[in-house]
Amino acid sequence: MTVSKRLGHASVAITQQTYIHIIKELENKDKDKIIELLMEL
């Protein structure tokens, strides 16, 4: 069963539209952490 079905969404697109801001925020945090670690080298 897909995540979208488990959440009761009619399609994957609805799930993506609903949660895209969270995904982008997590990506930014990952990038920030990588830069921080590289600066310590």
C-alpha distance matrix in Angstrom:
0.0 3.8 6.7 8.3 6.4 6.8 10.2 11.0 11.9 12.7 12.1 11.7 15.5 15.7 13.8 16.1 19.1 18.5 18.2 20.3 23.4 21.8 20.7 24.3 25.9 24.3 25.4 28.9 29.1 28.2 30.9 33.4 32.9 33.4 36.6 37.8 37.5 39.2 42.0 42.7 43.5
3.8 0.0 3.8 5.4 5.3 6.3 8.7 9.9 9.9 10.9 9.5 8.3 12.1 12.5 10.4 12.4 15.6 15.2 14.8 16.6 19.8 18.5 17.3 20.7 22.6 21.1 22.1 25.5 26.0 25.3 27.7 30.3 30.1 30.6 33.6 35.0 34.9 36.5 39.2 40.2 41.0
6.7 3.8 0.0 3.8 5.4 5.0 6.2 8.6 8.6 10.8 9.7 8.0 11.3 11.0 8.0 10.3 13.3 12.3 11.6 13.9 16.8 15.2 14.4 18.0 19.5 18.2 19.6 22.8 23.2 22.8 25.4 27.7 27.6 28.4 31.3 32.5 32.6 34.4 37.0 37.9 39.0
8.3 5.4 3.8 0.0 3.8 5.5 5.1 6.2 5.1 7.2 6.2 5.4 8.5 7.7 5.6 8.7 11.1 10.3 10.8 13.1 16.2 15.4 15.0 18.2 20.0 19.4 20.6 23.7 24.5 24.5 26.8 29.0 29.3 30.3 32.9 34.2 34.7 36.4 38.7 40.0 41.2
6.4 5.3 5.4 3.8 0.0 3.8 5.3 4.9 5.6 6.9 7.4 8.1 11.4 10.4 9.2 12.4 14.5 13.6 14.3 16.9 19.8 18.9 18.6 22.0 23.6 22.8 24.2 27.3 27.9 27.8 30.3 32.5 32.7 33.6 36.3 37.6 37.9 39.7 42.1 43.2 44.3
6.8 6.3 5.0 5.5 3.8 0.0 3.8 5.4 7.6 10.1 10.8 10.8 13.9 12.5 10.4 13.7 15.8 14.1 14.3 17.3 19.7 18.2 18.3 21.8 22.9 21.9 23.7 26.7 26.8 26.8 29.7 31.6 31.4 32.6 35.5 36.4 36.6 38.7 41.1 41.8 43.2
10.2 8.7 6.2 5.1 5.3 3.8 0.0 3.8 5.6 9.1 10.0 10.1 12.5 10.2 8.1 11.7 13.1 10.9 11.5 14.9 17.0 15.8 16.4 19.8 20.7 20.2 22.3 25.0 25.2 25.7 28.4 30.1 30.3 31.7 34.3 35.2 35.8 37.9 40.0 41.0 42.5
11.0 9.9 8.6 6.2 4.9 5.4 3.8 0.0 3.8 6.5 8.8 10.3 12.4 9.9 9.2 13.0 13.9 12.2 13.8 16.9 19.2 18.5 19.2 22.4 23.5 23.4 25.3 27.9 28.4 29.0 31.5 33.2 33.6 35.0 37.5 38.5 39.2 41.2 43.3 44.4 45.9
11.9 9.9 8.6 5.1 5.6 7.6 5.6 3.8 0.0 3.8 5.5 7.3 8.8 6.3 6.5 10.1 10.8 9.8 11.8 14.5 17.1 17.1 17.5 20.3 21.9 22.1 23.6 26.1 27.1 27.7 29.8 31.8 32.5 33.7 36.0 37.3 38.2 39.9 41.9 43.4 44.8
12.7 10.9 10.8 7.2 6.9 10.1 9.1 6.5 3.8 0.0 3.8 7.2 8.4 7.0 8.5 11.5 12.1 12.1 14.5 16.4 19.4 19.8 19.8 22.4 24.4 24.7 25.8 28.4 29.8 30.1 32.0 34.2 35.1 36.0 38.2 39.8 40.6 42.1 44.3 45.8 47.1
12.1 9.5 9.7 6.2 7.4 10.8 10.0 8.8 5.5 3.8 0.0 3.8 5.3 5.5 6.9 9.0 10.2 11.1 13.0 14.3 17.6 18.2 17.6 20.0 22.4 22.6 23.2 26.0 27.6 27.6 29.3 31.8 32.7 33.3 35.5 37.3 38.1 39.3 41.6 43.3 44.4
11.7 8.3 8.0 5.4 8.1 10.8 10.1 10.3 7.3 7.2 3.8 0.0 3.8 5.4 5.1 6.2 8.7 9.9 10.7 11.6 15.2 15.5 14.4 16.9 19.5 19.3 19.7 22.7 24.3 24.1 25.8 28.4 29.2 29.7 32.0 33.8 34.5 35.6 38.0 39.7 40.7
15.5 12.1 11.3 8.5 11.4 13.9 12.5 12.4 8.8 8.4 5.3 3.8 0.0 3.8 5.4 5.0 6.1 8.5 10.0 10.1 13.6 14.9 13.9 15.7 18.6 19.1 19.2 21.8 23.8 24.0 25.2 27.7 29.0 29.5 31.4 33.5 34.5 35.4 37.6 39.5 40.6
15.7 12.5 11.0 7.7 10.4 12.5 10.2 9.9 6.3 7.0 5.5 5.4 3.8 0.0 3.8 5.4 5.1 6.1 8.7 9.9 12.9 14.0 14.0 16.0 18.3 19.1 19.9 22.2 23.9 24.6 26.1 28.2 29.5 30.5 32.3 34.0 35.2 36.5 38.4 40.3 41.7
13.8 10.4 8.0 5.6 9.2 10.4 8.1 9.2 6.5 8.5 6.9 5.1 5.4 3.8 0.0 3.8 5.5 5.1 6.2 8.2 11.2 11.4 11.3 14.0 15.9 16.2 17.4 19.9 21.2 21.8 23.6 25.7 26.7 27.7 29.8 31.4 32.3 33.8 35.9 37.5 38.9
16.1 12.4 10.3 8.7 12.4 13.7 11.7 13.0 10.1 11.5 9.0 6.2 5.0 5.4 3.8 0.0 3.8 5.4 5.4 5.4 9.1 9.9 9.0 11.1 13.7 14.2 14.6 17.2 19.0 19.4 20.8 23.1 24.4 25.1 27.0 28.9 29.9 31.1 33.2 35.0 36.3
19.1 15.6 13.3 11.1 14.5 15.8 13.1 13.9 10.8 12.1 10.2 8.7 6.1 5.1 5.5 3.8 0.0 3.8 5.7 5.5 8.2 10.2 10.4 11.6 13.9 15.4 16.0 17.8 19.9 20.9 22.0 23.9 25.6 26.7 28.2 29.9 31.4 32.6 34.3 36.3 37.9
18.5 15.2 12.3 10.3 13.6 14.1 10.9 12.2 9.8 12.1 11.1 9.9 8.5 6.1 5.1 5.4 3.8 0.0 3.8 6.0 7.7 8.8 10.1 11.9 13.3 14.7 16.2 17.9 19.3 20.7 22.3 23.8 25.2 26.7 28.4 29.7 31.2 32.8 34.3 36.1 37.9
18.2 14.8 11.6 10.8 14.3 14.3 11.5 13.8 11.8 14.5 13.0 10.7 10.0 8.7 6.2 5.4 5.7 3.8 0.0 3.8 5.5 5.4 6.5 8.9 10.1 11.0 12.7 14.6 15.8 17.0 18.9 20.4 21.6 23.2 25.0 26.2 27.6 29.2 30.9 32.5 34.3
20.3 16.6 13.9 13.1 16.9 17.3 14.9 16.9 14.5 16.4 14.3 11.6 10.1 9.9 8.2 5.4 5.5 6.0 3.8 0.0 3.8 5.4 5.1 6.2 8.6 9.9 10.5 12.4 14.3 15.4 16.6 18.4 20.1 21.2 22.7 24.4 25.9 27.2 28.8 30.8 32.4
23.4 19.8 16.8 16.2 19.8 19.7 17.0 19.2 17.1 19.4 17.6 15.2 13.6 12.9 11.2 9.1 8.2 7.7 5.5 3.8 0.0 3.8 5.5 5.2 6.1 8.7 9.9 10.6 12.4 14.3 15.4 16.5 18.5 20.1 21.3 22.6 24.5 25.9 27.1 29.2 31.2
21.8 18.5 15.2 15.4 18.9 18.2 15.8 18.5 17.1 19.8 18.2 15.5 14.9 14.0 11.4 9.9 10.2 8.8 5.4 5.4 3.8 0.0 3.8 5.5 5.1 6.2 8.6 9.9 10.7 12.4 14.4 15.4 16.6 18.6 20.2 21.1 22.7 24.6 26.0 27.5 29.6
20.7 17.3 14.4 15.0 18.6 18.3 16.4 19.2 17.5 19.8 17.6 14.4 13.9 14.0 11.3 9.0 10.4 10.1 6.5 5.1 5.5 3.8 0.0 3.8 5.4 5.2 6.2 8.7 10.0 10.7 12.5 14.4 15.5 16.7 18.6 20.1 21.3 22.8 24.6 26.3 27.9
24.3 20.7 18.0 18.2 22.0 21.8 19.8 22.4 20.3 22.4 20.0 16.9 15.7 16.0 14.0 11.1 11.6 11.9 8.9 6.2 5.2 5.5 3.8 0.0 3.8 5.4 5.0 6.2 8.7 9.9 10.6 12.3 14.3 15.4 16.7 18.4 20.1 21.2 22.7 24.8 26.5
25.9 22.6 19.5 20.0 23.6 22.9 20.7 23.5 21.9 24.4 22.4 19.5 18.6 18.3 15.9 13.7 13.9 13.3 10.1 8.6 6.1 5.1 5.4 3.8 0.0 3.8 5.4 5.2 6.3 8.7 10.0 10.6 12.4 14.4 15.5 16.5 18.5 20.2 21.3 23.1 25.3
24.3 21.1 18.2 19.4 22.8 21.9 20.2 23.4 22.1 24.7 22.6 19.3 19.1 19.1 16.2 14.2 15.4 14.7 11.0 9.9 8.7 6.2 5.2 5.4 3.8 0.0 3.8 5.4 5.1 6.2 8.7 9.9 10.6 12.4 14.4 15.3 16.6 18.5 20.1 21.5 23.5
25.4 22.1 19.6 20.6 24.2 23.7 22.3 25.3 23.6 25.8 23.2 19.7 19.2 19.9 17.4 14.6 16.0 16.2 12.7 10.5 9.9 8.6 6.2 5.0 5.4 3.8 0.0 3.8 5.5 5.1 6.3 8.7 9.9 10.7 12.5 14.3 15.5 16.7 18.5 20.4 21.9
28.9 25.5 22.8 23.7 27.3 26.7 25.0 27.9 26.1 28.4 26.0 22.7 21.8 22.2 19.9 17.2 17.8 17.9 14.6 12.4 10.6 9.9 8.7 6.2 5.2 5.4 3.8 0.0 3.8 5.4 5.1 6.1 8.6 9.9 10.6 12.2 14.3 15.4 16.6 18.8 20.7
29.1 26.0 23.2 24.5 27.9 26.8 25.2 28.4 27.1 29.8 27.6 24.3 23.8 23.9 21.2 19.0 19.9 19.3 15.8 14.3 12.4 10.7 10.0 8.7 6.3 5.1 5.5 3.8 0.0 3.8 5.5 5.1 6.2 8.7 10.0 10.5 12.3 14.3 15.4 16.9 19.2
28.2 25.3 22.8 24.5 27.8 26.8 25.7 29.0 27.7 30.1 27.6 24.1 24.0 24.6 21.8 19.4 20.9 20.7 17.0 15.4 14.3 12.4 10.7 9.9 8.7 6.2 5.1 5.4 3.8 0.0 3.8 5.4 5.1 6.2 8.7 9.8 10.6 12.4 14.3 15.7 17.3
30.9 27.7 25.4 26.8 30.3 29.7 28.4 31.5 29.8 32.0 29.3 25.8 25.2 26.1 23.6 20.8 22.0 22.3 18.9 16.6 15.4 14.4 12.5 10.6 10.0 8.7 6.3 5.1 5.5 3.8 0.0 3.8 5.4 5.2 6.2 8.6 10.0 10.6 12.4 14.6 16.0
33.4 30.3 27.7 29.0 32.5 31.6 30.1 33.2 31.8 34.2 31.8 28.4 27.7 28.2 25.7 23.1 23.9 23.8 20.4 18.4 16.5 15.4 14.4 12.3 10.6 9.9 8.7 6.1 5.1 5.4 3.8 0.0 3.8 5.5 5.2 6.1 8.7 10.0 10.7 12.8 15.0
32.9 30.1 27.6 29.3 32.7 31.4 30.3 33.6 32.5 35.1 32.7 29.2 29.0 29.5 26.7 24.4 25.6 25.2 21.6 20.1 18.5 16.6 15.5 14.3 12.4 10.6 9.9 8.6 6.2 5.1 5.4 3.8 0.0 3.8 5.5 5.0 6.2 8.6 9.9 11.0 13.1
33.4 30.6 28.4 30.3 33.6 32.6 31.7 35.0 33.7 36.0 33.3 29.7 29.5 30.5 27.7 25.1 26.7 26.7 23.2 21.2 20.1 18.6 16.7 15.4 14.4 12.4 10.7 9.9 8.7 6.2 5.2 5.5 3.8 0.0 3.8 5.4 5.1 6.2 8.6 10.1 11.2
36.6 33.6 31.3 32.9 36.3 35.5 34.3 37.5 36.0 38.2 35.5 32.0 31.4 32.3 29.8 27.0 28.2 28.4 25.0 22.7 21.3 20.2 18.6 16.7 15.5 14.4 12.5 10.6 10.0 8.7 6.2 5.2 5.5 3.8 0.0 3.8 5.4 5.1 6.2 8.8 10.3
37.8 35.0 32.5 34.2 37.6 36.4 35.2 38.5 37.3 39.8 37.3 33.8 33.5 34.0 31.4 28.9 29.9 29.7 26.2 24.4 22.6 21.1 20.1 18.4 16.5 15.3 14.3 12.2 10.5 9.8 8.6 6.1 5.0 5.4 3.8 0.0 3.8 5.5 5.2 6.7 9.4
37.5 34.9 32.6 34.7 37.9 36.6 35.8 39.2 38.2 40.6 38.1 34.5 34.5 35.2 32.3 29.9 31.4 31.2 27.6 25.9 24.5 22.7 21.3 20.1 18.5 16.6 15.5 14.3 12.3 10.6 10.0 8.7 6.2 5.1 5.4 3.8 0.0 3.8 5.4 5.3 7.1
39.2 36.5 34.4 36.4 39.7 38.7 37.9 41.2 39.9 42.1 39.3 35.6 35.4 36.5 33.8 31.1 32.6 32.8 29.2 27.2 25.9 24.6 22.8 21.2 20.2 18.5 16.7 15.4 14.3 12.4 10.6 10.0 8.6 6.2 5.1 5.5 3.8 0.0 3.8 5.3 5.4
42.0 39.2 37.0 38.7 42.1 41.1 40.0 43.3 41.9 44.3 41.6 38.0 37.6 38.4 35.9 33.2 34.3 34.3 30.9 28.8 27.1 26.0 24.6 22.7 21.3 20.1 18.5 16.6 15.4 14.3 12.4 10.7 9.9 8.6 6.2 5.2 5.4 3.8 0.0 3.8 5.5
42.7 40.2 37.9 40.0 43.2 41.8 41.0 44.4 43.4 45.8 43.3 39.7 39.5 40.3 37.5 35.0 36.3 36.1 32.5 30.8 29.2 27.5 26.3 24.8 23.1 21.5 20.4 18.8 16.9 15.7 14.6 12.8 11.0 10.1 8.8 6.7 5.3 5.3 3.8 0.0 3.8
43.5 41.0 39.0 41.2 44.3 43.2 42.5 45.9 44.8 47.1 44.4 40.7 40.6 41.7 38.9 36.3 37.9 37.9 34.3 32.4 31.2 29.6 27.9 26.5 25.3 23.5 21.9 20.7 19.2 17.3 16.0 15.0 13.1 11.2 10.3 9.4 7.1 5.4 5.5 3.8 0.0
